[in-house]
Amino acid sequence: MPSSASERERALRRRLGIPDDARHVLVLGESSHWDPNWLFTSEEYYERRIERILDEVLRELVHEPRRVYSLEAIFFLRLYWDRRPDQRDLLRQLVAERRLQLTGTGITTPDTVIPATESILRDYLLGQEWLRAHGFEVEPRLAYLPDDFGCSPALPAMLAALGFDRTALTRIDGMYFVGADLRLPSSYPLRGSSAHLLEKELRTQDFVWRAPDGSEVLCHWNAFTYFQGDMLAHLGVIRWMGMTLGVPWRTGRHIASRIAGLVRQLAPLSRTPYLFCPIGCDFNGPIEHLVELLDRHDRTHFGETGTWVVSAGMDDYLDLVDCHRDRLPVLELDPNPYWMGFYASRPNVKRLSNRIARKLVLAEKLSFDPDRDPAPRDAALGEAWNLVALTNHHDLVTGTSPERVYLREQLPWLRRAESLADGLLARARIDVPETRQRTPATLEWQLRDGVLDVRTEHYSARVSEASGGCLTSYRDGTGERLSGFGNDLVAYADSGGLWRMGHEYLGGRFREIERTSDRPARIEVREAEGVLEVKVRSRLCGEEVVRWMWLGGGSPIVRLHVDGTAAGHRTITCRFPMRSSARTLAMNVPGGVVTRPLQKLYDPTFWPARSFAHLEDPSGFGLAVFLGGPACVGLSRPGVVEWVVLRHAPLEKAFGVIPLPAHPASGIGTAEDGVEYAVWLTGAGDHRAHHLPREVRRSLRAGLTAPSSIDLDAIASEVITTDHVDVLVSAIKVASRGEGHVVRLRSYRPGERLDVRVRCARRAIREARRCDARERDLAPLVVEDGAARVAVDRAITSVRVLF
């Protein structure tokens, strides 16, 4: 391999046929964006578009040997493979020749702000394993996410853990996207956004993206959509789903004009000689004889413009850019909030997906048997994880599909996955001892004249019927902690829809209109096993809502639950105003933990959190909230924590009547199982939430479980352990590639190098190797006294162990 960057660049140019004297190189990267089930079901998409598109792609690649075409995900390739055995040899050949390129190994192009970290890792592993099992030797370095609605700021940590070193994305906060707003394009990018930073301040589409744990990937941003070049050979507006709002136009003059326009757009945002133009709107076929058009242009215009145009892939483009890596900025980017409404759309989908993944991880841990080495692979487990991977998709777990598709295909997938997960977990629990721990606890209470007073060893609390059944006081050893009504439900009039809240676009509305604290409520109380169960019945915007609260039990954690329905075009939040001036909120996200500000672009600003958020002011006092699954949480003002519990916002409309073209799907969504959460008012002596010791994290999680139930998480956490309190075993699985088991470690002290020993209580470890999450071995590890020594310096570390 060439050693220096200049030698690598020359070799890459020769391979792609780029002249040495080209001042600019415009790479046209052609693909087609395929959602497994957005506006149609997967079978409908396959029958209407996929088979036809792939047939056309293969014909074009055979006809033009220098042409490159890219596929984003494995799902539809897998269907085509199964149904078109006549094309299998050609598929293998074109992939091996890098003319049919894979821009990732995911079953889907997953959303990365809502799913569990382990779900995302399995998505990419499962796709890679399918490729390997069917004779494809390619192992891409690129994970392309063209249509995700924002991305986790810890995405580089997940990609690095999977062995990817580059990525590309389109939708980042503050950018213009066609049809999404009535504001003029000149209003964008919005000030204070990631798009403004890249486009106006740094003037680049390419950068090195650094995660909170220090992991880095090379990143490209499509500033002008992921289908910027789709109309290259047409006159008109757009091509979409095989339909064209326009007419074919392939004259040399027209192609030259299009290419000159693309260079004018892209060149000011490039720090290298290379420009990338994506071609690939949803379910479009390939441009007929594309290389023929580009060759004619290069012959005719290269001499006068110095711009060479080539058909290549995103990976080829990033190879070229990487030769100039020292010119690129290094950024810790949080490309959110792009849109905020989908954080709470179809909460049942999000909670089901989260719950299923948790059950599968638990089942794997509890069924782990070091005496069965090598361990057998379980077909039901494989099917369940495959379904979880499908639910990761950025139009499924986000809740942004029409009701018909949700009910016909998405919900059945989720129910099938949960049925499998329940069976696996029930089988794994056979050997779990039926022991329950009860902690002697102080509990004193009285309900008099509509006022409930409660005292435990950790706090005293007051709940008032006259104040809507809210917490009117919460005191601990430091004094009163609330500055207003706690556990108050707040209703907003919301003109938004599945993707966005009303205050995110011109002509929309998002306005507080009512609270449960505005009118009296009814309180019912019952004590059992040292825990006080409080039931509060209220009405909000004409609908009944029921809040449950469990106090005592020897824990500082207050467990809560909401049942109810939001009235039409309403978003309902739960609000806890604290005696605090905090303007930031720490929360876990897929791949790590981040701290986010009071506001970014919108007032109020909501953020996607994986399962917890923690407010902490300079004095050290705060509020940790465990949300039991993906959540929409923020600070409505300093010290006031608020998260969405119910939402009914079916379709984005501007000025009450104008639908937005970019948001064609509508739906209501439900919270069928209610909404669970738990709060813990932290003190100055407590660790920060992202450094919470193992026991406190477990307590927050257990806060969502009845005190008398078995803590399966606690039992599963003892199967394989580490000797460091801030490094947890997040998953244990039978290896998909190679031998033994793969143990996933999560560090809550990212960026610090920790010397950790991984041990199994039941059997000594014989051999251990560091691997990535695609289970490719990286380096051997030292094993001492049956324990593997692992240097953990990133958020996610995978280790292969043999007993």
N, C-alpha and C positions, 0 to 999 in steps of 0.2 A: 504494500500500500504506500502511496506517496506520503512523505512525512510532513512537509511544510504545508501551510495553508495555500500558498500560491501554486505549489505542485498539485495539490488536491483540486484546486479550482481549474487548472489547465486540463487535468484528466477528466473532470466532470464536463467541461465545455466540449472536449473532443467526443465524449460519449453521446452528448446531446446534439452534436453537429453545430455548435455555436462558434462563429468566427472569433479569432483572437481580438479583432479590432472593433467588436461590437461595444458601443458605449452604453447602451441600455439593452437588456434582454427582457422581453415580455413573455412570461410563461403563462400559457393558457392551460389551466388545469380543469379537465372536463370530468364531470361525474353526474349523478342524478340523485336528488335527495329523496329517500324512501322512508316514510313513517310506517311502521308495521300496522297500526290501526289508529288513524286520526279521524278523518271525515268518513272513511269507509272501514270495513273490517279487513283483516289481512287477506282473506280469501278473495274478497271483492277487488282489492288492490292488485293481487296477483293476476286474476283473470282479466282485469281491465287494462293493466299497464305493464306489470313486471316481466312476464314472459316475452311480450312483444319487444320491450326495451332491450332485454338481454340478447335476444336474437339479433336485433339491429346492431348492438354493440359488437358482438362477435363478428358479424359480417364486415363492419367497418374496420375492425382491427386486422382482419385477414386481408382486406383490400389495401390498407395503408400500413405497411410494416413499421413505419416510424411513429405511428400514432400511439398515444397513451390514454387510457381511461381508468377511472378510479371507482371503487366500491367502498361505501362507508361502513357497512356492518354485515354480519353473517346471516341474519334471519332469512332474507329473501334469496340469497345465494344458496342457502341450505334447501329451501323449497325447490328452486330451479334444479339443483343437483339431483334431488330425489325424483323429480318428474321428467327430467330430460337427460336420461343416461347417454343419449347419443352425443351430447356436448361435453361430457366429462373430460375426455382426453384433451380437447381443445382448451377447456378452462385451465387444466393443470399446466399446459404448455404456455399459455399466455401469462399466467401468474408467475411461472418460473422465469420467463423472459422479461418480467417487470413491465410489461405493456398493459396488463390488467393489474392495477396496483390496489392493494388494500390499505385504506387510510385508518386502520385500527383493527382490533380483533374482537370487538364487542359483538354479542348477539344483537344488541341495539346500539344506537348512539345514546348513551344513558344521560338522563338529567344528573347533575352532580351537586345539587343543593339540597335535595330532599331524601334520596335513598340512604340506607345504611352504608357505611364504608365497606363492610364486607360484601354487601350485595353488588357494589360497583366492581370490586376486585374480582368476584366470581364471574361477573358478566364478561370481562375481558379474558379470564382464564378459560371459560367454557368455549368461547369462540375460537381461541387459539388451539384448544384441544380438538375441536371439530376439524379444523384445518389439518392438524397433524394426523388425525385418524383417517383422513381421506386423501392423504398423499400430497398435501401442499406443504412444502418445506419452508415457506416464507414466515418470518417472524418480524412483523413491522416494528419500526421505532416510533411511528407517528400515531397519535390518537386525535382524530379530527372530530370536532363537535360543532358543526356549522350552524345548527338551529337551536341550541340550548338557550334558555331564557336566563342568561347569566350563568356563572360557574362558581363552584366553591373556591374561595381564596386559597384553600389548601389543595387544590387540584394537582399542582406540581408534586406534592408529597405522594399522592396516590399513584400518579403516573410513574414517578421514579421508583416506587415500590413495585410496580408492574414491569419495570425494565423499559419504559418508554422515555425518550429524552427530548421529544418535541411534540408540540400540539398546535392546533389552530382553531380559532373560534370566530364567531361573527357577532352575536348579540351581547353587547356589553352596555352597561348603564350610560345613559345620556346620549346615545347615538340616534341618528335618524334611520327609520325603517319605513319603507314605502307602505302607505295605506293604514298606518298605525295611529295617525294623529291628524287633526285638521290644521295644526300649526304648519307654517311654511318650512321647507327644508332649511332655509337660512336661519331658522331659530335654533338649529342644532349645530354642533353638540352643546348639551346643556352645561353651563358653568358648574364647576365642582365635581364633574363626572369623570369616569375613567376615559370615556371617549374624548372629552375636552383635553385631558392630560396628554393623550397620545397624539391627537390630531392637531391641536393648536399650540401646545407647550413643547412637547418633545418632537413632534412632526415625524412620526414613524409608525409603521404598521408592524414592525418587527422588534422584538425585545426579548430579554431573558427574564423569565417569570420565576420569582423566588417565593417559595411557600414559607409560612411561619417557622417551620423546622429547618430551614436552610436548603431544602431540596430545590433544584433548578431545572427548568426545561426551556428550550428554545421555543418561542411562541410567535405565531403570525395572527394578526387581526384583519379580517375582511371588512374594511371600513365602508364598503359600498355594496353590502349584501353578499350572500354566497352564490348569487346568480348574476353577478355584474356583467358577464359577457354573453348571456344567453341570446341576446338579439344581434349578435355579430353578423349573421347572414340573413337578417330580416329587417324590414321597415315596420315599425309599429311600437307597441307598448310593452308586451310581456308574452312569454311562453310559459304555460303552466298545465300540468296534467295532460300533456299531449295536445293541448289546444293553443292556438296562437292568435293573439289580438294584434294582427298585422299580416304582412305578406312576405314570402321569401324574396330576398334581394341579394344577389351574389356577385354583383359587378365589382370589378377591381377598384373602382372609385369609391363605392360604398364601403367595402372592406377596409380600404386605406383610411377612410374617414372615421370608421368605428375604432380602428386601432390607434389612430392619432388621439382620439378622444379619451381612450383608456389610458394612454401614456400621460396625457395632461392631468388626469385625475390622480394617477398613482405616483408619478415621479416626485411630486413635492413631499410625499410621505415615505420616501425610501432613502435609507442611509447607505445603500449598496447599489451596484449597477443593475440589480435584479428587481423586477416587478412581477407581481402575481395577480392574475385575473381569474377568478373562479367562474366556471360555467356549470350550472347544475341545479336549476330550480326543481320544485317537487314533481317527480314522476315524468320528467321530460326525457325524450329519446336523444340520441347523439346528433350532432350537426353533421349533415351529409358531407362526406369527403372533406373534412376539416383540414387535413394536412395539405391537400391540393390548394385550398384557398390561401393557407399560410405560405406555402412555397411560392405561389405567384406573387404574393405581397413582398416577400423577402427579395425575390429576383428584381422586382420593379422599384422598390422604395428604400432598400437598405443603404444603398450608396448615398442617398441624399439625407436620410434621417439618422443613420447610425444605430437604428433600433432593429434588433433581430427578434422575430417572433417564433416561438417553438411550442409544440404540443408536448407537455410533460406533466408530471404529477406534483402534488404539494410536497411530497418527500424529496423529489429532485430539486425543487425550488429551495427548500430549507437546507439541503446539502450545499447549495451554492451560497446562500446567505451565511451559513455557518463558517465559511472561509473568511468572513469579515465580522466575526462575532465581537471583536474588540471595539467595533463602532457602535454597538447596540447598548441601550440603557438596561440596567438591571433593576427590576421593579418588584415590590411586594404589592401586587394588585388585588383589589377586591372588586370585581366587575359586577357589583350588585348595589342597590336593587335595580335590576333591569325592568321587570314588572313585579308587582307585589301581590296582586290578587290571587295568583295561582298558588301562593304559599298556603292558602286556606281553602282553595276550591276542592270540592269532593273530598272532605276530610276522611271519609270512610276508606277511600282508596289508599290514602297515605298511611292510615293506621293499620289497615290490613297488611299492606306491603311491609311495614316496619315490624308488625307482630309476627308475620310469617318468618321473616329473616331471623328474628330473635329466637323463635321456636326451633328453627333448623340449626342455628349455632348451638343452642342448648342441647338439642338431641345429639349432635355430633360429639359434644363434650361428654355428655352422660353415657353415651354408648361406646366411648373410647375404651379399648381393651388392649393394653400393651402386650398381652400374651398372644394376641393374634397378629403376628407380624411375619409376612405381610397380611394386612387386613383386607377382607373382601370388600368390593364396591357394591353399594346398595342402589338398585335401579330406582326405587321410589324416591330416595334422596336425590339422585341425579335429576329425575323429572321435576321434583319440587324446586331445586335450585334453578333449573332451566326456566321454569315459570316465573320465579322471582326475577331473573335476569330480564325477561320480557316486560315485567311491570316497571322496570327502571326507566323505560322509554320516556323521552321528554314530552310526549303527548299522552302518556298514560298516568304515571305517578303524579304528574302535575295536575291532573284533573281537567284537561283542556280538550277533551273530545266531546262530540254530541252525545246526548242521552242515549240515542239508539245504539251507538257503537259501545258505549259503556255497558249497557244492559245486555247486549247480544254477545259480546266477546270478552271485554275486559273483566267484568265482574265474575263471569264463569271461570276465567283463568285464575283469578284471585281465590275463589272458593275452592277450586280444585287443589291449588297449592296449599291452602290452609288445611284442607282435609288430609292431604299427604303429611303435612307437618305435624298435625295432631296425632296421626297414627305412629309416626316415627318417635315423637316425644313420649307417647304412652308406652311404647315398647322400650324406650331407653330408661323410663322411670321405674321399671320393674324392680330393679335392685336398689332404688333410693329408699333409705330408711324413713318410715313415717314418724319422724320426730318433729315437734314444734317447740320453739323456744318462747317462753313467756317471761317477761321482765317485770318484777314487782314495781308498781308505779303508784305515784301520788295522783289522785284525781278527786277534786272537790268541785261541786257545781250546784247551782240553783237557778231555776227559772221563775221569775216573779214579775208580774205586771209587764209581760212582753220583753223582759230583759234577761238574757242568759249570761251569767258570770261563771267562768271556768278557771280553775287553778290547777296547774301541774307542777312538777319539780323544775320544769324548764321555763314556764311562762304563765301569765294570767291573761285571759282574753274575755272580751265582752261582745255579744251579738245582740242587736236590737231589732225587734219587729218594726218599731216606728221608723227606723232607718233602712227599711227594705231588707232586713235580714243580713245586713253587712256586718263585718267586723268594725266596731266603733273604737276598739282599743286592743292593743297587743303590747304587753309590757314584759320585759325580762329584767335581769339584774342591772341593766344600764338605764332603764326608764322606758318611757313610751316610745314605740318605734314607728307608729303610723302617723301620718300628717293629715289623713282624711279617711274616708270609708274604704276598708280593705275588702277584697273579694266582691267588689261592686261590678255589676254587669252594665256595660255602656253600649247603647245602640247608636249606630251611625246610619244616616240615609246615604246609600251607596249606589251610584249610577253605573258602577263598573260591571265586569263580567268575569268569566272564568280566568282570564289572564291578568286583568288590571283592576285596581280600585279606582273610584271615580275621580280622585284628585290627581291622577297621573296623566291626564290628557285634557286638551282644550275642550271646554263645553261639558266637562264631567263634574260630578258633585260627590263630596264625601264630607258629611257634616254631622257632628254630635247632636242628637235630638232628644235622648231620654236615657235615664239610668234607673236601675232597680231601687236605688236609694231615694228616688223621688217620691215613693209612696210606700205605705206599710206593707209588710209581708207576714206570713204565718210560719211560726217555728214549731217543729215537733222534735222531741228529744228522747233518746233511748240509750241506756248504758248496758254494755256487755263486755265482759272479760277485761275490765279496766280501761275501756275505750268509750268515749261519749260520741254517739252518732247524732248529728244535728241535720235535720231536713228542713229546708226553707223553700216555701212555695211563693212565687212572685209572678207578676205579669209584666211583660215588656213589649211595647208596640202591639198590644192586643193578643199576644201569645203567652201561654203559660211556660215558665221555665222553673226547673227544680234544681236547687243547689244542695249538695250533700257535703258535710264536713265531719271529719273524724279527728277528735282531739284526745290527747293523752297517750296511753300505751307505753309510757316510759321513753318516748322519743320526742326530740325537739321538732320533728317534722309534722306539719299539718297536712293531712291528706284531704283532697277535695275532688268533687265530681259535679258536672253540669249535664242535665238532660233537658232537651227542649228543641224548639224549631224557631229559626229566625223568620220574621215576617218578610214579605216580598221586598226586594231591593234594600235589604238591611244587612249590615255587618255588626256582630255583637262581640265585644271584647270583655275580658276580665281585667280589672284595674286594681293595682296595689300601690297607693301613694305612700312613700316612705319619708321619714325625717332625714332627708339626704339631699345633697346638692350634686350627686353623681350625674355626669353627662355621658358616660360610656357604659356599655353592657358587654360583658364577656359571654361567649357562647360556644358550644361545640358545633362544628360543621363537618361534613364528610372529609376525613383526612386530617383533622386537627382541631385546634381551638383558636379563636380570634377575638379581638376586642373591637366593637363597632360603636360609632358615634351616635349622639342624640338624633341628629338629622343628616340626611344626605339627599339632596334634590327635592324631597317632599316633606310636608308637615301635616300629619305625623309620618315618620318613616318606620316601616316595619321590615324586619329582617327574617330570613329563614334560619332557624336553629334546629339542630338534630334532635336533642332531647333535653338540654338544660340551658339556662341563661343565668348569669350572676351579675347583679348590680353591687358595686362596692364603691363607697365614697372615700375620700382621703383619710377619714378617721378610721377606716377599716370595717365599719358596720355596713351591712348590706342585706340583700335578699337573693337567695338562690331558689330558682323555680325549676322543678323537674316536670317536663311537659309530656313524658310518656310516648313521645313519637315526634315526627316532624311538626314544627310549629311556626307561627307567624307572630313575632314578638318584637317589642321595641320600647322606647321611652317616649311617652307623649309629651313630657316636659321633664326637667331635671328631677331625678329621684322617683319618678312615677313610672312603674313597670306595667306594661299592658300587652295582652296577647289575645288573638282572635280565638273564640270558642265556637261560634256559630256564624254561618254566612249564607245569604240567599241573594246572589247577584248574577242573574243568568246570562246577560249579554251587555257588552259595552255599548253605550249610546251617548252621543254628544248632544247637548242641548235638549235632551229628553226624547229625541226622535231620530237622530242620524246614526245608523250603525256604522262601525268602523270596518272597512274591507279586510283588514289584516286579522280580524277576529270573527270568523264566520260561524264558529261553534257556540252553542248555548247549552246550558244545563243547570240543574238546581243543586244537586249534591245533597248528601245527608250526613248526619252524625249518628248513625244507627245505634252505636254502642255508647253514646254519650261521650263526654270529654273528661278525661282524668288528668289531674295535675297534683303536684305537691309543692309546698313552700317551706323554706327554712330560713328564718331571720338570723343571719350570721352575725357574729360579734367580732370585735377587734382581735381576739385571740385565735380566730379560725383562719385556716389557710385559704388562699384564693381558690375560687371554684375550680379553675383549671389545674390547680395543684392539690385538690382535695385528696386526703389520704384514702386508701382503699376502703376503710370502714365507712367513711362519710358518703362516698359515692354509692356504696351498697345501701346505706340508710336512705338516701334520696330515692333510689330505685325501689327499695322496699316500702317507701312511703305510698306507693301505688298498689300495695298488696295488703289484704286484711292481715292483722297481726297474728292470727291463729294459723295462717297458711304456711306451707313449706316454702322456704326460700331456695328455689332451684338454682338461681344464679350463684348463691353462696356455695352450694354443694358442687356445682359445675366448676367453680373457680378453684377448687382444691384438687382437680384432676391432674393438671400440670401447673406448676407454680414457678414464680421467679422470686429472687431474694431482694427485690427492690420494690418499695411501696409505690413508686410512680411508674412502674412498667408492668402492665397487666397482660395476661394471656387472653386475647380477644377471640380467638378461634383455634380449634384443633380439627384437622380433617385428614382423612386418608388421602395420600398423595394421588393426584390425577396423572402426573408424569413421574416416572421413577418409582423408587421404593420408599417404604416407611410412611411416616406421618409428617404433615406440615403444620407447624405451630406458628400462629400469628401473634406478634407482640405489638402492643400499643404503648408508646411513651407519652407521658403527660408532662415531660420536661424537655420539649423539643429543642434541638440545637445543642443540648448538652451531651457530652459523651459519658455514658454510664456503663460500668462494667457489671454485667448481669449474669447470674447463673440460673439456667433453666433446668428444672428437676421434675421427675415423675416419682411420686411416693411409692408406687407399686412395683416399679422395675427400673433398674439402672439403664441409663442411656449408654449405648455402645459406641455410636458414631453420630456426628452431627455436621451439617453443612449449611452455610448461609445460602439462601436461594431468593429469587424474586417471586412475586405473587403469580407469575405465569409458570412457576415451579421449574425454572432453569437454574441449575446449580451455579453458584458464584465462587465460593471459597470454603475450604474445610475449617471446622472450628475445633478448638481444644476441648477435650472431655476429661474432667478430673472427678474422681470419686462418684462416677455415675451421673454427673451434671455437666451440661454444655455451657461453656463460657462464651458470652455474646457481647460484643461492644455495640451498644445501642446508642446511636446518635441522630436518629430520625424518628418521625412519628410512627412509622409502620416498618416493621422488620419481620421477615419470614425466615423460618429455620426448619430444615428437614432433620428429623430425628429418627434413629434406628435403635432398637432395644436389644 
